[in-house]
């Protein structure tokens, strides 16, 4: 049983570590708000107007997709960020090709004005 003691301690402590920060705000929060606008549908204090299911302009989605491009670049750059003397030429040139493709794509979207607001 002694070999399972660390696992049992872990199973007791880990829920406490995660549940205590979730429960502490309920001790200090008050139900009565001095700002009744905070209890409205939007915290900004404005009444909602229009339909929430209205259609968005397609440019909204295009711009959001454009902001996703740096994510794989950073993700795939981490394994490459080791001393260059430990990377063979194939690994180095494959990363250069990857960065070149992303750079060409970024220049193309910049030239097309994809992130311009109109």
N, CA, C and O atoms as a DFTB+ gen file, in Angstrom:
472 C
 N C O
     1  1       0.818      -1.202       0.000
     2  2       0.000       0.000       0.000
     3  2       0.856       1.257       0.000
     4  3       0.418       2.306      -0.472
     5  1       2.067       1.160       0.523
     6  2       2.912       2.350       0.624
     7  2       3.330       2.870      -0.744
     8  3       3.611       4.059      -0.896
     9  1       3.374       1.986      -1.748
    10  2       3.749       2.467      -3.085
    11  2       2.623       3.270      -3.735
    12  3       2.858       4.033      -4.672
    13  1       1.409       3.096      -3.237
    14  2       0.285       3.859      -3.769
    15  2       0.007       5.134      -2.988
    16  3      -0.890       5.893      -3.354
    17  1       0.751       5.383      -1.931
    18  2       0.523       6.571      -1.102
    19  2       0.689       7.868      -1.891
    20  3      -0.151       8.755      -1.738
    21  1       1.722       8.037      -2.729
    22  2       1.816       9.290      -3.490
    23  2       0.636       9.503      -4.437
    24  3       0.196      10.634      -4.644
    25  1       0.131       8.421      -5.005
    26  2      -1.016       8.544      -5.907
    27  2      -2.257       8.960      -5.129
    28  3      -3.035       9.796      -5.591
    29  1      -2.444       8.371      -3.938
    30  2      -3.597       8.742      -3.105
    31  2      -3.498      10.195      -2.653
    32  3      -4.493      10.920      -2.652
    33  1      -2.310      10.612      -2.275
    34  2      -2.128      12.013      -1.870
    35  2      -2.422      12.931      -3.049
    36  3      -3.068      13.967      -2.892
    37  1      -1.949      12.551      -4.217
    38  2      -2.204      13.336      -5.422
    39  2      -3.704      13.425      -5.713
    40  3      -4.203      14.494      -6.062
    41  1      -4.417      12.317      -5.571
    42  2      -5.849      12.315      -5.846
    43  2      -6.638      13.136      -4.838
    44  3      -7.747      13.573      -5.144
    45  1      -6.103      13.356      -3.657
    46  2      -6.769      14.186      -2.652
    47  2      -6.417      15.660      -2.859
    48  3      -7.287      16.527      -2.778
    49  1      -5.154      15.935      -3.122
    50  2      -4.694      17.324      -3.205
    51  2      -5.097      17.984      -4.524
    52  3      -5.452      19.163      -4.529
    53  1      -5.052      17.262      -5.629
    54  2      -5.328      17.894      -6.923
    55  2      -6.751      18.442      -7.037
    56  3      -6.905      19.539      -7.573
    57  1      -7.808      17.756      -6.570
    58  2      -9.122      18.401      -6.617
    59  2      -9.206      19.639      -5.724
    60  3      -9.881      20.612      -6.061
    61  1      -8.511      19.593      -4.575
    62  2      -8.525      20.762      -3.696
    63  2      -7.850      21.952      -4.355
    64  3      -8.335      23.080      -4.265
    65  1      -6.736      21.700      -5.012
    66  2      -6.014      22.786      -5.665
    67  2      -6.854      23.405      -6.777
    68  3      -6.754      24.606      -7.031
    69  1      -7.668      22.614      -7.431
    70  2      -8.481      23.161      -8.508
    71  2      -9.821      23.702      -8.020
    72  3     -10.342      24.641      -8.622
    73  1     -10.387      23.163      -6.976
    74  2     -11.712      23.603      -6.522
    75  2     -11.659      24.790      -5.566
    76  3     -12.593      25.591      -5.532
    77  1     -10.603      24.916      -4.804
    78  2     -10.509      26.051      -3.864
    79  2     -10.513      27.386      -4.613
    80  3     -11.269      28.277      -4.225
    81  1      -9.707      27.572      -5.668
    82  2      -9.790      28.853      -6.385
    83  2     -11.157      29.105      -7.029
    84  3     -11.542      30.256      -7.240
    85  1     -11.882      28.043      -7.337
    86  2     -13.227      28.231      -7.891
    87  2     -14.233      28.615      -6.815
    88  3     -15.204      29.312      -7.110
    89  1     -14.032      28.189      -5.598
    90  2     -14.986      28.449      -4.529
    91  2     -14.743      29.728      -3.758
    92  3     -15.677      30.277      -3.174
    93  1     -13.503      30.223      -3.741
    94  2     -13.180      31.426      -2.964
    95  2     -13.993      32.638      -3.405
    96  3     -14.429      33.384      -2.529
    97  1     -14.233      32.896      -4.682
    98  2     -15.021      34.072      -5.050
    99  2     -16.440      34.053      -4.490
   100  3     -17.013      35.117      -4.256
   101  1     -17.017      32.886      -4.271
   102  2     -18.376      32.823      -3.723
   103  2     -18.414      33.300      -2.268
   104  3     -19.461      33.732      -1.785
   105  1     -17.294      33.226      -1.578
   106  2     -17.241      33.706      -0.205
   107  2     -17.242      35.232      -0.138
   108  3     -17.800      35.814       0.793
   109  1     -16.625      35.872      -1.113
   110  2     -16.454      37.311      -1.073
   111  2     -17.417      38.068      -1.980
   112  3     -17.537      39.287      -1.857
   113  1     -18.097      37.390      -2.874
   114  2     -19.007      38.066      -3.797
   115  2     -20.315      38.389      -3.093
   116  3     -20.768      37.656      -2.214
   117  1     -20.900      39.488      -3.493
   118  2     -22.205      39.854      -2.946
   119  2     -23.255      39.735      -4.047
   120  3     -22.965      39.944      -5.225
   121  1     -24.456      39.402      -3.649
   122  2     -25.522      39.267      -4.635
   123  2     -26.126      40.606      -5.021
   124  3     -26.649      40.761      -6.124
   125  1     -26.056      41.563      -4.124
   126  2     -26.617      42.874      -4.437
   127  2     -25.536      43.729      -5.082
   128  3     -24.468      43.941      -4.508
   129  1     -25.822      44.202      -6.248
   130  2     -24.869      45.015      -6.978
   131  2     -25.230      46.487      -6.821
   132  3     -26.401      46.859      -6.892
   133  1     -24.224      47.313      -6.609
   134  2     -24.481      48.753      -6.540
   135  2     -24.705      49.329      -7.924
   136  3     -25.195      50.450      -8.059
   137  1     -24.351      48.570      -8.957
   138  2     -24.555      48.992     -10.337
   139  2     -25.538      48.037     -11.000
   140  3     -25.136      46.958     -11.434
   141  1     -26.814      48.402     -11.090
   142  2     -27.788      47.475     -11.675
   143  2     -27.518      47.199     -13.156
   144  3     -27.956      46.178     -13.687
   145  1     -26.799      48.103     -13.822
   146  2     -26.487      47.850     -15.224
   147  2     -25.564      46.654     -15.391
   148  3     -25.522      46.038     -16.456
   149  1     -24.831      46.331     -14.349
   150  2     -23.950      45.181     -14.428
   151  2     -24.729      43.876     -14.535
   152  3     -24.196      42.870     -15.004
   153  1     -25.979      43.888     -14.107
   154  2     -26.804      42.689     -14.169
   155  2     -27.586      42.599     -15.478
   156  3     -28.332      41.644     -15.693
   157  1     -27.414      43.595     -16.356
   158  2     -28.129      43.573     -17.630
   159  2     -27.476      42.562     -18.565
   160  3     -26.497      41.902     -18.214
   161  1     -28.040      42.460     -19.756
   162  2     -27.559      41.461     -20.705
   163  2     -26.106      41.719     -21.108
   164  3     -25.341      40.780     -21.328
   165  1     -25.740      42.969     -21.202
   166  2     -24.370      43.328     -21.556
   167  2     -23.787      44.190     -20.451
   168  3     -24.483      45.043     -19.900
   169  1     -22.536      43.984     -20.124
   170  2     -21.920      44.745     -19.050
   171  2     -21.701      46.203     -19.428
   172  3     -21.473      47.040     -18.555
   173  1     -21.768      46.514     -20.718
   174  2     -21.517      47.895     -21.113
   175  2     -22.667      48.804     -20.702
   176  3     -22.508      50.024     -20.724
   177  1     -23.810      48.258     -20.332
   178  2     -24.933      49.067     -19.875
   179  2     -25.942      49.371     -20.952
   180  3     -27.002      49.926     -20.662
   181  1     -25.640      49.020     -22.201
   182  2     -26.576      49.279     -23.293
   183  2     -27.573      48.137     -23.399
   184  3     -27.229      46.974     -23.189
   185  1     -28.794      48.476     -23.721
   186  2     -29.783      47.439     -23.985
   187  2     -29.437      46.780     -25.316
   188  3     -28.991      47.455     -26.244
   189  1     -29.636      45.488     -25.414
   190  2     -29.342      44.825     -26.683
   191  2     -30.268      45.327     -27.785
   192  3     -31.455      45.561     -27.561
   193  1     -29.714      45.484     -28.952
   194  2     -30.508      45.918     -30.098
   195  2     -30.149      45.043     -31.284
   196  3     -29.021      44.562     -31.397
   197  1     -31.090      44.847     -32.142
   198  2     -30.860      44.015     -33.318
   199  2     -30.926      42.539     -32.980
   200  3     -31.066      42.150     -31.821
   201  1     -30.822      41.739     -34.006
   202  2     -30.879      40.288     -33.856
   203  2     -29.476      39.741     -33.662
   204  3     -28.557      40.115     -34.391
   205  1     -29.306      38.880     -32.710
   206  2     -27.993      38.294     -32.447
   207  2     -27.601      37.297     -33.527
   208  3     -26.431      36.926     -33.625
   209  1     -28.533      36.871     -34.317
   210  2     -28.247      35.894     -35.363
   211  2     -28.074      36.550     -36.729
   212  3     -28.286      35.910     -37.759
   213  1     -27.695      37.812     -36.739
   214  2     -27.503      38.487     -38.012
   215  2     -26.242      37.963     -38.695
   216  3     -25.364      37.393     -38.047
   217  1     -26.166      38.157     -39.983
   218  2     -25.042      37.650     -40.750
   219  2     -23.862      38.603     -40.638
   220  3     -24.021      39.824     -40.636
   221  1     -22.680      38.017     -40.546
   222  2     -21.457      38.798     -40.500
   223  2     -20.926      38.988     -41.910
   224  3     -21.201      38.201     -42.815
   225  1     -20.175      40.034     -42.063
   226  2     -19.493      40.242     -43.324
   227  2     -18.390      39.194     -43.464
   228  3     -17.751      38.827     -42.478
   229  1     -18.170      38.721     -44.667
   230  2     -17.190      37.670     -44.906
   231  2     -15.789      38.139     -44.555
   232  3     -14.933      37.315     -44.232
   233  1     -15.531      39.441     -44.608
   234  2     -14.204      39.954     -44.284
   235  2     -13.849      39.705     -42.817
   236  3     -12.674      39.579     -42.474
   237  1     -14.854      39.636     -41.963
   238  2     -14.597      39.318     -40.555
   239  2     -13.942      37.951     -40.435
   240  3     -12.976      37.783     -39.690
   241  1     -14.458      36.987     -41.159
   242  2     -13.900      35.638     -41.110
   243  2     -12.524      35.590     -41.761
   244  3     -11.637      34.886     -41.279
   245  1     -12.336      36.332     -42.850
   246  2     -11.038      36.334     -43.513
   247  2      -9.950      36.908     -42.618
   248  3      -8.846      36.369     -42.544
   249  1     -10.267      38.000     -41.943
   250  2      -9.278      38.596     -41.054
   251  2      -8.979      37.663     -39.891
   252  3      -7.827      37.559     -39.469
   253  1      -9.988      36.983     -39.366
   254  2      -9.737      36.057     -38.261
   255  2      -8.870      34.883     -38.721
   256  3      -8.033      34.404     -37.956
   257  1      -9.054      34.421     -39.939
   258  2      -8.215      33.339     -40.461
   259  2      -6.788      33.824     -40.654
   260  3      -5.839      33.068     -40.449
   261  1      -6.632      35.095     -41.052
   262  2      -5.288      35.627     -41.266
   263  2      -4.491      35.691     -39.966
   264  3      -3.264      35.594     -39.987
   265  1      -5.174      35.854     -38.843
   266  2      -4.478      35.896     -37.573
   267  2      -4.078      34.501     -37.097
   268  3      -3.303      34.376     -36.149
   269  1      -4.585      33.467     -37.727
   270  2      -4.220      32.102     -37.356
   271  2      -2.884      31.706     -37.989
   272  3      -2.229      30.784     -37.503
   273  1      -2.474      32.374     -39.047
   274  2      -1.263      31.994     -39.779
   275  2      -0.015      31.975     -38.897
   276  3       0.776      31.042     -39.031
   277  1       0.216      32.942     -38.005
   278  2       1.447      32.868     -37.200
   279  2       1.477      31.701     -36.217
   280  3       2.557      31.334     -35.754
   281  1       0.351      31.113     -35.887
   282  2       0.335      30.019     -34.916
   283  2       1.122      28.793     -35.375
   284  3       1.978      28.326     -34.623
   285  1       0.877      28.245     -36.576
   286  2       1.703      27.098     -36.970
   287  2       3.153      27.478     -37.179
   288  3       4.049      26.654     -36.995
   289  1       3.388      28.719     -37.563
   290  2       4.771      29.147     -37.742
   291  2       5.533      29.058     -36.428
   292  3       6.656      28.558     -36.388
   293  1       4.928      29.538     -35.369
   294  2       5.583      29.482     -34.063
   295  2       5.655      28.042     -33.568
   296  3       6.671      27.621     -33.015
   297  1       4.584      27.293     -33.764
   298  2       4.548      25.909     -33.284
   299  2       5.616      25.051     -33.949
   300  3       6.296      24.272     -33.281
   301  1       5.765      25.191     -35.256
   302  2       6.746      24.365     -35.954
   303  2       8.158      24.921     -35.841
   304  3       9.114      24.242     -36.217
   305  1       8.313      26.132     -35.334
   306  2       9.651      26.691     -35.148
   307  2      10.291      26.221     -33.853
   308  3      11.516      26.248     -33.737
   309  1       9.507      25.794     -32.880
   310  2      10.079      25.366     -31.606
   311  2      11.026      24.184     -31.742
   312  3      12.121      24.240     -31.183
   313  1      10.670      23.117     -32.450
   314  2      11.639      22.012     -32.560
   315  2      12.906      22.417     -33.302
   316  3      13.963      21.819     -33.101
   317  1      12.804      23.411     -34.143
   318  2      13.947      23.853     -34.926
   319  2      14.866      24.752     -34.103
   320  3      16.015      24.986     -34.479
   321  1      14.360      25.250     -32.987
   322  2      15.112      26.205     -32.178
   323  2      16.085      25.492     -31.246
   324  3      16.093      25.732     -30.039
   325  1      16.878      24.643     -31.800
   326  2      17.951      23.973     -31.078
   327  2      19.258      24.427     -31.715
   328  3      19.232      25.041     -32.782
   329  1      20.377      24.149     -31.106
   330  2      21.645      24.569     -31.738
   331  2      21.770      24.019     -33.156
   332  3      21.496      22.846     -33.409
   333  1      22.183      24.874     -34.061
   334  2      22.203      24.489     -35.473
   335  2      23.218      23.395     -35.780
   336  3      23.112      22.741     -36.817
   337  1      24.195      23.181     -34.910
   338  2      25.160      22.113     -35.182
   339  2      24.559      20.732     -34.963
   340  3      25.166      19.732     -35.348
   341  1      23.366      20.655     -34.346
   342  2      22.702      19.362     -34.137
   343  2      21.642      19.087     -35.197
   344  3      21.020      18.025     -35.181
   345  1      21.425      20.015     -36.111
   346  2      20.428      19.825     -37.167
   347  2      21.161      19.498     -38.460
   348  3      22.117      20.176     -38.835
   349  1      20.707      18.463     -39.127
   350  2      21.316      18.143     -40.407
   351  2      20.851      19.142     -41.468
   352  3      19.890      19.873     -41.224
   353  1      21.480      19.198     -42.606
   354  2      21.095      20.166     -43.647
   355  2      19.648      20.001     -44.117
   356  3      18.999      20.984     -44.477
   357  1      19.140      18.768     -44.117
   358  2      17.751      18.573     -44.536
   359  2      16.784      19.281     -43.597
   360  3      15.834      19.920     -44.050
   361  1      17.019      19.170     -42.295
   362  2      16.153      19.846     -41.327
   363  2      16.225      21.347     -41.453
   364  3      15.212      22.036     -41.329
   365  1      17.413      21.857     -41.699
   366  2      17.578      23.298     -41.843
   367  2      16.884      23.814     -43.099
   368  3      16.178      24.822     -43.054
   369  1      17.083      23.130     -44.206
   370  2      16.472      23.594     -45.457
   371  2      14.963      23.366     -45.482
   372  3      14.240      24.135     -46.115
   373  1      14.481      22.341     -44.815
   374  2      13.033      22.152     -44.769
   375  2      12.366      23.266     -43.967
   376  3      11.263      23.693     -44.308
   377  1      13.019      23.742     -42.904
   378  2      12.471      24.868     -42.154
   379  2      12.544      26.141     -42.984
   380  3      11.624      26.958     -42.929
   381  1      13.595      26.328     -43.738
   382  2      13.680      27.506     -44.606
   383  2      12.575      27.479     -45.663
   384  3      11.994      28.516     -45.982
   385  1      12.287      26.298     -46.203
   386  2      11.206      26.186     -47.180
   387  2       9.858      26.492     -46.534
   388  3       9.016      27.163     -47.130
   389  1       9.660      26.001     -45.324
   390  2       8.411      26.276     -44.601
   391  2       8.243      27.769     -44.348
   392  3       7.169      28.323     -44.581
   393  1       9.298      28.418     -43.874
   394  2       9.223      29.856     -43.622
   395  2       9.054      30.642     -44.918
   396  3       8.383      31.674     -44.929
   397  1       9.650      30.170     -46.005
   398  2       9.482      30.837     -47.294
   399  2       8.035      30.763     -47.768
   400  3       7.496      31.749     -48.271
   401  1       7.411      29.612     -47.613
   402  2       6.006      29.473     -48.014
   403  2       5.117      30.393     -47.184
   404  3       4.224      31.043     -47.726
   405  1       5.351      30.454     -45.885
   406  2       4.553      31.354     -45.045
   407  2       4.808      32.815     -45.377
   408  3       3.883      33.627     -45.340
   409  1       6.044      33.161     -45.699
   410  2       6.362      34.543     -46.063
   411  2       5.698      34.923     -47.371
   412  3       5.162      36.024     -47.494
   413  1       5.724      34.037     -48.344
   414  2       5.067      34.319     -49.625
   415  2       3.562      34.484     -49.419
   416  3       2.948      35.377     -50.004
   417  1       2.970      33.627     -48.590
   418  2       1.539      33.758     -48.298
   419  2       1.212      35.064     -47.596
   420  3       0.198      35.692     -47.900
   421  1       2.056      35.480     -46.660
   422  2       1.822      36.739     -45.953
   423  2       1.972      37.928     -46.886
   424  3       1.186      38.873     -46.815
   425  1       2.973      37.894     -47.761
   426  2       3.141      38.981     -48.727
   427  2       1.978      39.033     -49.718
   428  3       1.539      40.114     -50.110
   429  1       1.487      37.876     -50.115
   430  2       0.353      37.831     -51.039
   431  2      -0.892      38.446     -50.410
   432  3      -1.581      39.246     -51.043
   433  1      -1.179      38.074     -49.171
   434  2      -2.368      38.629     -48.527
   435  2      -2.206      40.118     -48.253
   436  3      -3.182      40.867     -48.295
   437  1      -0.987      40.550     -47.974
   438  2      -0.741      41.976     -47.758
   439  2      -0.937      42.741     -49.055
   440  3      -1.526      43.822     -49.059
   441  1      -0.436      42.174     -50.177
   442  2      -0.578      42.817     -51.475
   443  2      -2.044      42.894     -51.899
   444  3      -2.470      43.884     -52.493
   445  1      -2.801      41.868     -51.599
   446  2      -4.223      41.844     -51.951
   447  2      -5.056      42.739     -51.042
   448  3      -6.213      43.025     -51.348
   449  1      -4.482      43.180     -49.933
   450  2      -5.215      44.052     -49.013
   451  2      -6.227      43.303     -48.196
   452  3      -7.300      43.827     -47.897
   453  1      -5.899      42.069     -47.825
   454  2      -6.871      41.248     -47.100
   455  2      -7.142      41.782     -45.707
   456  3      -8.241      41.596     -45.185
   457  1      -6.192      42.427     -45.104
   458  2      -6.407      42.922     -43.750
   459  2      -6.817      44.393     -43.708
   460  3      -6.931      44.975     -42.629
   461  1      -7.038      44.995     -44.874
   462  2      -7.470      46.396     -44.916
   463  2      -8.925      46.479     -44.540
   464  3      -9.721      45.605     -44.887
   465  1      -9.271      47.529     -43.832
   466  2     -10.669      47.742     -43.432
   467  2     -11.293      48.708     -44.423
   468  3     -10.698      49.724     -44.781
   469  1     -12.454      48.390     -44.845
   470  2     -13.170      49.277     -45.773
   471  2     -14.534      49.590     -45.255
   472  3     -15.286      50.322     -45.899
